[in-house]
Amino acid sequence: MREVPVQRITEEVARLSQEANCDLPEGVEKALREAAEREESPVGREVLRSLAENALIARQDRMPICQDTGFSVVFVEVGQDVHLVGGNVYDAVNEGVRQGYREGFLRKSILDHPWQGKNTGDNTPAIVHLDIVPGDRVRLRFMPKGGGSENKSRLAMLRPADGLEGARRFVIETVEKAGPDACPPFIVGVGIGGTFDKVAFLAKKALLRPIGTFNSRPEVAEFERELLVAVNRLGLGPEGLGGRTTALWVAVEVSPRHIASFPVAVNIQCHAARVKEAVI
């Protein structure tokens, strides 16, 4: 049994919260630059180049990529051979968010009550997804999730008879309705199967997958390819100004389902697809 002080989690979350907001993942920045080379719309090309330049400036000057520094979404995988000591893991994550957002001068966006609330002043509480996995390590993945893209995400409990074609229509319709408000080009996370709550988690988790990484199941990977082509045929384009680059990537996660249900969720992510990871 390996002991890990929860203080280590606090330290890493504080660091990741700042790095995630200032450093666009290399794969996303590369995808923006490659899309600019392919884009046929002159305006679209200019927008994509500007987005890539914005990411470079943010990294060099240690400034947030976007003024919306997001809801702090933290995925925590704890090895079953780890003994966390010195406190509560949820408290440790929230303290890391508190420190990181204060020290990084990041915007605090969280209200303590959905309709009577006031700003908590430190971007807590975080959304924490905790999972127990084999091994003796703790894996942390930090995702600042902006409100604009989150607002355009949707979930549907389709009929089993709707099947894959129904899922396809729902995904494309959701992206089309998202429009410019969610700051395309998007990364589109899709969940299919499970229950009402499970499918939403799958769509969110899909956004963690690096651009260019297909689902390991061949039939799901083929669906990802089909969706990416279909979404880019919408013509929404970069920042909604027209063009072929409406999405940089579509990632799909699936789960077994009940015979009477066909849940589908779409979690839209803007071009600032910010994720940072640490292993303790």
Kinemage of the C-alpha trace (Angstrom):
@kinemage 1
@onewidth
@group {chain A} dominant
@subgroup {mainchain}
@vectorlist {calphas} color= white
{ca met a 1} P 0.000 0.000 0.000
{ca arg a 2} L 1.449 3.362 -1.075
{ca glu a 3} L 0.616 6.416 1.019
{ca val a 4} L -0.046 9.696 -0.779
{ca pro a 5} L -0.670 12.885 1.223
{ca val a 6} L -3.701 14.749 -0.090
{ca gln a 7} L -1.540 17.879 0.059
{ca arg a 8} L 0.112 16.570 -3.110
{ca ile a 9} L -3.263 16.638 -4.820
{ca thr a 10} L -3.792 20.233 -3.708
{ca glu a 11} L -0.395 21.251 -5.071
{ca glu a 12} L -0.924 19.575 -8.427
{ca val a 13} L -4.451 20.913 -8.883
{ca ala a 14} L -3.235 24.445 -8.122
{ca arg a 15} L -0.536 24.077 -10.768
{ca leu a 16} L -2.750 22.404 -13.344
{ca ser a 17} L -5.483 25.019 -13.000
{ca gln a 18} L -3.054 27.732 -14.046
{ca glu a 19} L -1.311 25.746 -16.755
{ca ala a 20} L -4.571 24.537 -18.298
{ca asn a 21} L -5.855 28.095 -18.628
{ca cys a 22} L -2.663 29.394 -20.237
{ca asp a 23} L -1.374 26.440 -22.284
{ca leu a 24} L -3.554 25.100 -25.083
{ca pro a 25} L -2.701 21.414 -25.609
{ca glu a 26} L -0.193 20.955 -28.406
{ca gly a 27} L -2.582 18.735 -30.354
{ca val a 28} L -5.308 21.390 -30.354
{ca glu a 29} L -2.978 24.166 -31.478
{ca lys a 30} L -1.568 21.904 -34.192
{ca ala a 31} L -5.108 21.078 -35.350
{ca leu a 32} L -5.935 24.794 -35.603
{ca arg a 33} L -2.887 25.471 -37.761
{ca glu a 34} L -3.527 22.463 -39.993
{ca ala a 35} L -7.179 23.451 -40.373
{ca ala a 36} L -6.079 26.924 -41.470
{ca glu a 37} L -4.087 25.348 -44.290
{ca arg a 38} L -7.101 23.330 -45.465
{ca glu a 39} L -9.789 25.951 -44.969
{ca glu a 40} L -11.195 27.304 -48.226
{ca ser a 41} L -12.871 30.369 -46.722
{ca pro a 42} L -10.464 33.365 -46.536
{ca val a 43} L -12.248 34.632 -43.429
{ca gly a 44} L -12.155 31.155 -41.898
{ca arg a 45} L -8.413 30.872 -42.542
{ca glu a 46} L -7.798 34.216 -40.882
{ca val a 47} L -9.871 33.278 -37.843
{ca leu a 48} L -8.055 29.959 -37.409
{ca arg a 49} L -4.668 31.645 -37.661
{ca ser a 50} L -5.767 34.237 -35.114
{ca leu a 51} L -6.888 31.523 -32.703
{ca ala a 52} L -3.527 29.764 -33.027
{ca glu a 53} L -1.727 33.069 -32.512
{ca asn a 54} L -3.854 33.781 -29.446
{ca ala a 55} L -2.820 30.421 -27.986
{ca leu a 56} L 0.858 31.239 -28.593
{ca ile a 57} L 0.575 34.644 -26.899
{ca ala a 58} L -1.261 33.103 -23.930
{ca arg a 59} L 1.516 30.546 -23.448
{ca gln a 60} L 4.362 33.026 -23.803
{ca asp a 61} L 2.859 35.771 -21.643
{ca arg a 62} L 1.211 33.404 -19.117
{ca met a 63} L -2.235 34.854 -19.764
{ca pro a 64} L -5.540 32.963 -19.982
{ca ile a 65} L -6.417 31.695 -23.457
{ca cys a 66} L -9.985 32.885 -22.845
{ca gln a 67} L -11.485 35.318 -20.347
{ca asp a 68} L -13.883 32.544 -19.299
{ca thr a 69} L -11.584 30.408 -17.157
{ca gly a 70} L -14.360 27.940 -16.653
{ca phe a 71} L -15.961 25.679 -14.136
{ca ser a 72} L -13.154 23.583 -12.644
{ca val a 73} L -13.832 20.005 -13.746
{ca val a 74} L -11.359 17.544 -12.228
{ca phe a 75} L -11.113 13.862 -13.096
{ca val a 76} L -9.377 11.931 -10.311
{ca glu a 77} L -8.276 8.319 -10.740
{ca val a 78} L -7.038 6.731 -7.517
{ca gly a 79} L -5.165 3.455 -7.685
{ca gln a 80} L -6.672 0.793 -5.436
{ca asp a 81} L -3.241 0.313 -3.853
{ca val a 82} L -3.067 3.974 -2.780
{ca his a 83} L -3.862 5.139 0.744
{ca leu a 84} L -4.705 8.854 0.722
{ca val a 85} L -3.697 10.440 4.034
{ca gly a 86} L -3.962 13.828 5.686
{ca gly a 87} L -7.470 14.820 4.734
{ca asn a 88} L -10.398 14.509 2.366
{ca val a 89} L -9.719 14.202 -1.369
{ca tyr a 90} L -12.593 16.540 -2.307
{ca asp a 91} L -11.353 19.179 0.114
{ca ala a 92} L -7.860 18.780 -1.310
{ca val a 93} L -9.080 19.323 -4.877
{ca asn a 94} L -11.082 22.393 -3.912
{ca glu a 95} L -8.172 23.889 -2.021
{ca gly a 96} L -6.036 23.399 -5.115
{ca val a 97} L -8.622 25.211 -7.232
{ca arg a 98} L -8.819 27.979 -4.631
{ca gln a 99} L -5.062 28.492 -4.604
{ca gly a 100} L -4.594 28.153 -8.350
{ca tyr a 101} L -7.299 30.612 -9.322
{ca arg a 102} L -6.101 33.132 -6.738
{ca glu a 103} L -2.409 32.881 -7.584
{ca gly a 104} L -3.049 32.808 -11.325
{ca phe a 105} L -5.423 35.802 -11.223
{ca leu a 106} L -7.998 33.696 -13.050
{ca arg a 107} L -11.640 34.734 -13.329
{ca lys a 108} L -13.913 33.285 -10.677
{ca ser a 109} L -17.271 32.298 -12.147
{ca ile a 110} L -19.064 30.069 -9.627
{ca leu a 111} L -22.178 31.040 -7.668
{ca asp a 112} L -22.959 29.323 -4.371
{ca his a 113} L -26.674 28.896 -5.205
{ca pro a 114} L -28.247 28.477 -8.654
{ca trp a 115} L -30.786 31.340 -8.363
{ca gln a 116} L -30.159 33.138 -5.061
{ca gly a 117} L -26.410 32.877 -5.143
{ca lys a 118} L -23.413 35.122 -4.891
{ca asn a 119} L -19.954 34.475 -6.310
{ca thr a 120} L -17.929 32.124 -4.109
{ca gly a 121} L -14.868 34.230 -4.905
{ca asp a 122} L -12.472 31.337 -5.546
{ca asn a 123} L -14.058 29.254 -8.345
{ca thr a 124} L -15.020 26.474 -5.954
{ca pro a 125} L -16.611 24.057 -5.617
{ca ala a 126} L -15.052 22.031 -8.392
{ca ile a 127} L -16.866 19.268 -10.231
{ca val a 128} L -14.945 16.143 -9.174
{ca his a 129} L -15.250 12.810 -10.970
{ca leu a 130} L -13.580 10.196 -8.770
{ca asp a 131} L -12.753 6.695 -9.981
{ca ile a 132} L -10.924 3.745 -8.418
{ca val a 133} L -8.519 2.029 -10.807
{ca pro a 134} L -5.797 -0.634 -10.572
{ca gly a 135} L -2.320 0.428 -9.460
{ca asp a 136} L -0.654 2.678 -6.897
{ca arg a 137} L -0.795 6.078 -8.610
{ca val a 138} L -3.157 9.039 -8.577
{ca arg a 139} L -3.990 10.561 -11.951
{ca leu a 140} L -5.405 14.075 -12.159
{ca arg a 141} L -6.907 15.666 -15.258
{ca phe a 142} L -8.012 19.280 -15.018
{ca met a 143} L -10.527 20.730 -17.486
{ca pro a 144} L -11.622 24.390 -17.264
{ca lys a 145} L -15.072 24.217 -18.927
{ca gly a 146} L -16.434 27.499 -20.216
{ca gly a 147} L -20.073 28.453 -19.871
{ca gly a 148} L -20.648 29.362 -23.511
{ca ser a 149} L -19.927 25.913 -24.863
{ca glu a 150} L -21.500 24.126 -21.906
{ca asn a 151} L -24.743 26.014 -22.489
{ca lys a 152} L -25.056 24.531 -25.969
{ca ser a 153} L -24.689 20.927 -24.804
{ca arg a 154} L -27.745 18.654 -24.899
{ca leu a 155} L -29.046 15.244 -23.818
{ca ala a 156} L -31.830 13.153 -25.330
{ca met a 157} L -33.487 9.933 -24.257
{ca leu a 158} L -34.149 8.531 -27.721
{ca arg a 159} L -36.256 5.502 -28.496
{ca pro a 160} L -34.355 2.273 -29.160
{ca ala a 161} L -35.908 2.254 -32.633
{ca asp a 162} L -34.161 5.565 -33.375
{ca gly a 163} L -30.856 3.719 -33.205
{ca leu a 164} L -27.589 4.999 -34.589
{ca glu a 165} L -29.294 7.127 -37.226
{ca gly a 166} L -31.239 8.911 -34.509
{ca ala a 167} L -28.022 9.519 -32.598
{ca arg a 168} L -26.399 10.917 -35.734
{ca arg a 169} L -29.260 13.341 -36.346
{ca phe a 170} L -29.216 14.485 -32.723
{ca val a 171} L -25.465 15.175 -32.738
{ca ile a 172} L -25.589 17.139 -35.994
{ca glu a 173} L -28.653 19.081 -34.880
{ca thr a 174} L -26.976 19.964 -31.574
{ca val a 175} L -23.847 21.270 -33.284
{ca glu a 176} L -25.914 23.264 -35.764
{ca lys a 177} L -27.961 24.848 -32.960
{ca ala a 178} L -24.797 25.669 -31.013
{ca gly a 179} L -23.856 28.088 -33.769
{ca pro a 180} L -21.334 30.864 -33.168
{ca asp a 181} L -22.280 31.253 -29.491
{ca ala a 182} L -20.102 28.300 -28.501
{ca cys a 183} L -16.973 29.612 -30.301
{ca pro a 184} L -16.251 27.069 -33.052
{ca pro a 185} L -14.302 25.208 -34.229
{ca phe a 186} L -15.512 22.693 -31.695
{ca ile a 187} L -14.340 19.510 -30.133
{ca val a 188} L -17.545 17.487 -29.841
{ca gly a 189} L -17.880 14.931 -27.051
{ca val a 190} L -20.608 12.334 -27.544
{ca gly a 191} L -21.932 9.739 -25.105
{ca ile a 192} L -24.227 6.899 -26.123
{ca gly a 193} L -25.788 4.355 -23.772
{ca gly a 194} L -26.015 3.917 -20.037
{ca thr a 195} L -28.489 5.922 -17.969
{ca phe a 196} L -29.512 9.593 -17.915
{ca asp a 197} L -26.557 10.529 -15.696
{ca lys a 198} L -24.053 8.082 -17.174
{ca val a 199} L -24.455 9.287 -20.756
{ca ala a 200} L -23.736 12.903 -19.768
{ca phe a 201} L -20.557 11.779 -18.009
{ca leu a 202} L -19.499 9.829 -21.104
{ca ala a 203} L -19.899 12.911 -23.291
{ca lys a 204} L -17.781 14.956 -20.898
{ca lys a 205} L -15.147 12.243 -20.578
{ca ala a 206} L -14.889 12.017 -24.369
{ca leu a 207} L -13.485 15.556 -24.378
{ca leu a 208} L -10.395 14.327 -22.513
{ca arg a 209} L -9.259 12.262 -25.468
{ca pro a 210} L -6.457 13.934 -27.486
{ca ile a 211} L -7.331 15.104 -30.984
{ca gly a 212} L -6.505 12.382 -33.486
{ca thr a 213} L -7.183 9.533 -31.045
{ca phe a 214} L -10.052 7.328 -32.157
{ca asn a 215} L -12.147 5.067 -29.968
{ca ser a 216} L -10.557 1.619 -29.643
{ca arg a 217} L -13.735 -0.077 -30.895
{ca pro a 218} L -13.690 -0.081 -34.726
{ca glu a 219} L -17.421 0.508 -35.158
{ca val a 220} L -17.301 3.496 -32.794
{ca ala a 221} L -14.219 4.911 -34.530
{ca glu a 222} L -16.037 4.666 -37.860
{ca phe a 223} L -18.974 6.577 -36.383
{ca glu a 224} L -16.572 9.268 -35.143
{ca arg a 225} L -15.219 9.688 -38.669
{ca glu a 226} L -18.715 9.915 -40.122
{ca leu a 227} L -19.797 12.513 -37.583
{ca leu a 228} L -16.746 14.705 -38.163
{ca val a 229} L -17.410 14.796 -41.902
{ca ala a 230} L -21.116 15.502 -41.383
{ca val a 231} L -20.514 18.271 -38.851
{ca asn a 232} L -18.007 20.022 -41.092
{ca arg a 233} L -20.483 19.928 -43.962
{ca leu a 234} L -22.746 22.236 -41.963
{ca gly a 235} L -20.675 25.204 -43.112
{ca leu a 236} L -20.802 26.988 -39.755
{ca gly a 237} L -17.053 27.464 -39.862
{ca pro a 238} L -14.597 29.164 -37.494
{ca glu a 239} L -16.401 31.490 -35.059
{ca gly a 240} L -19.562 30.925 -37.090
{ca leu a 241} L -18.324 33.053 -39.999
{ca gly a 242} L -18.557 30.280 -42.567
{ca gly a 243} L -16.154 27.645 -43.793
{ca arg a 244} L -15.405 23.952 -43.702
{ca thr a 245} L -13.946 23.839 -40.190
{ca thr a 246} L -16.874 23.652 -37.803
{ca ala a 247} L -15.229 20.972 -35.644
{ca leu a 248} L -11.626 19.920 -35.119
{ca trp a 249} L -12.622 16.541 -33.688
{ca val a 250} L -15.511 14.349 -32.626
{ca ala a 251} L -14.976 11.793 -29.846
{ca val a 252} L -17.562 9.176 -28.900
{ca glu a 253} L -17.743 7.073 -25.730
{ca val a 254} L -20.274 4.254 -25.367
{ca ser a 255} L -21.782 2.153 -22.592
{ca pro a 256} L -24.261 -0.756 -22.354
{ca arg a 257} L -27.881 0.405 -22.268
{ca his a 258} L -31.293 -0.783 -21.093
{ca ile a 259} L -33.419 -2.487 -23.759
{ca ala a 260} L -36.039 0.274 -23.414
{ca ser a 261} L -33.653 3.260 -23.655
{ca phe a 262} L -31.258 4.873 -26.123
{ca pro a 263} L -29.606 7.820 -24.315
{ca val a 264} L -27.429 10.236 -26.305
{ca ala a 265} L -25.553 13.244 -24.914
{ca val a 266} L -23.487 15.873 -26.692
{ca asn a 267} L -21.010 17.992 -24.750
{ca ile a 268} L -19.787 20.874 -26.888
{ca gln a 269} L -16.269 22.161 -26.276
{ca cys a 270} L -15.076 25.422 -27.821
{ca his a 271} L -11.774 25.788 -29.658
{ca ala a 272} L -10.090 26.458 -26.288
{ca ala a 273} L -10.135 22.756 -25.416
{ca arg a 274} L -8.096 23.063 -22.225
{ca val a 275} L -6.927 19.937 -20.402
{ca lys a 276} L -3.818 19.329 -18.281
{ca glu a 277} L -2.756 16.132 -16.553
{ca ala a 278} L -0.503 15.027 -13.707
{ca val a 279} L 0.314 11.653 -12.171
{ca ile a 280} L 1.347 11.378 -8.522
